[in-house]
Amino acid sequence: MEQWTNPSLEVCRGRSIIIGLSGGIACYKMGWVVSALAQAEAQVTVLMTEAATRFISPLTFQALTGRPVYTDQWTHVESQDPQHVSLARSAELMLLAPCTMDMLGRLATGRTDDVVSLVTAGVDRTKQPVLLAPSMNEVMWNQPATQRNVGLLREDGFGVLAPGSGWQACRSVGVGRLPEPPQLLQCVVEALRDRPEIPAPGPEQPQWTD
Ligand SMILES: Cc1cc2nc3c(=O)[nH]c(=O)nc-3n(C[C@H](O)[C@H](O)[C@H](O)COP(=O)(O)O)c2cc1C
């Protein structure tokens, strides 16, 4: 395996970054990514779908980030405010990796029935980049539904990273791999570079009309 080298991560220092995981086999790679961001002194918050928690433990990310990990939309971890809104506002960048075929479909159709898609829905993509890193078996990646959803999501202003090619967990070789951690970090660095830092959100304003 080629030696992994970290891109320069200085731009991440002090920046609020949300990492969302959905339930793909490549969840194991995200420990490396989150650890590198934490070491770069980014403020990393991890969100996981229920399926993602079957591949890697939330405890891993809690330990790596020193912060609570969000695994459902009903438990208010840090505040009594609608946390999906306050979390989304605080994000200077969001990276959903791995992003499953199912998650692509949910985002493309505006569904918000898990904590990852719900917080994503609260992010203003005109100011806060949202990067999706699809990861799946080659046949799933080539499905018309997947390709249609990727096209829709790009039109909707998401940054969709091209999956890598190579060995897949289904013991075949093909397109659909999650890019390696240094490549994911490089995408984070490039998205943050030249973006003015977002000031910390002020006190919550009333948001509900009834
Ligand atoms: C062992 C195993 C590995 C899986 N790997 C992937 C994967 O790499 N990519 C993918 O899109 N779905 C994968 N799936 C299917 C998803 O876990 C399933 O569609 C799930 O509903 C996704 O939920 P989520 O998008 O809410 O996380 C896998 C399922 C299993 C059982």
PDBQT file of the ligand as one rigid body, heavy atoms in Angstrom, charges set to zero:
ROOT
HETATM    1  C1  LIG A 301     -21.943  -5.722   5.333  1.00  0.00    +0.000 C 
HETATM    2  C2  LIG A 301     -22.659  -4.597   4.652  1.00  0.00    +0.000 A 
HETATM    3  C3  LIG A 301     -21.932  -3.674   3.959  1.00  0.00    +0.000 A 
HETATM    4  C4  LIG A 301     -22.574  -2.622   3.305  1.00  0.00    +0.000 A 
HETATM    5  N1  LIG A 301     -21.823  -1.705   2.628  1.00  0.00    +0.000 NA
HETATM    6  C5  LIG A 301     -22.438  -0.716   1.942  1.00  0.00    +0.000 A 
HETATM    7  C6  LIG A 301     -21.673   0.224   1.211  1.00  0.00    +0.000 A 
HETATM    8  O1  LIG A 301     -20.434   0.182   1.183  1.00  0.00    +0.000 OA
HETATM    9  N2  LIG A 301     -22.333   1.191   0.540  1.00  0.00    +0.000 N 
HETATM   10  C7  LIG A 301     -23.707   1.274   0.531  1.00  0.00    +0.000 A 
HETATM   11  O2  LIG A 301     -24.238   2.172  -0.131  1.00  0.00    +0.000 OA
HETATM   12  N3  LIG A 301     -24.458   0.409   1.252  1.00  0.00    +0.000 NA
HETATM   13  C8  LIG A 301     -23.855  -0.572   1.952  1.00  0.00    +0.000 A 
HETATM   14  N4  LIG A 301     -24.610  -1.461   2.680  1.00  0.00    +0.000 N 
HETATM   15  C9  LIG A 301     -26.066  -1.276   2.736  1.00  0.00    +0.000 C 
HETATM   16  C10 LIG A 301     -26.445  -0.175   3.737  1.00  0.00    +0.000 C 
HETATM   17  O3  LIG A 301     -25.891  -0.440   5.019  1.00  0.00    +0.000 OA
HETATM   18  C11 LIG A 301     -27.978  -0.077   3.823  1.00  0.00    +0.000 C 
HETATM   19  O4  LIG A 301     -28.481   0.383   2.569  1.00  0.00    +0.000 OA
HETATM   20  C12 LIG A 301     -28.441   0.855   4.906  1.00  0.00    +0.000 C 
HETATM   21  O5  LIG A 301     -29.851   0.917   4.884  1.00  0.00    +0.000 OA
HETATM   22  C13 LIG A 301     -27.869   2.253   4.767  1.00  0.00    +0.000 C 
HETATM   23  O6  LIG A 301     -28.428   3.062   5.774  1.00  0.00    +0.000 OA
HETATM   24  P1  LIG A 301     -27.979   4.567   5.996  1.00  0.00    +0.000 P 
HETATM   25  O7  LIG A 301     -27.861   5.195   4.637  1.00  0.00    +0.000 OA
HETATM   26  O8  LIG A 301     -29.074   5.154   6.806  1.00  0.00    +0.000 OA
HETATM   27  O9  LIG A 301     -26.716   4.572   6.759  1.00  0.00    +0.000 OA
HETATM   28  C14 LIG A 301     -23.968  -2.501   3.347  1.00  0.00    +0.000 A 
HETATM   29  C15 LIG A 301     -24.710  -3.443   4.079  1.00  0.00    +0.000 A 
HETATM   30  C16 LIG A 301     -24.065  -4.469   4.711  1.00  0.00    +0.000 A 
HETATM   31  C17 LIG A 301     -24.895  -5.459   5.477  1.00  0.00    +0.000 C 
ENDROOT
TORSDOF 0
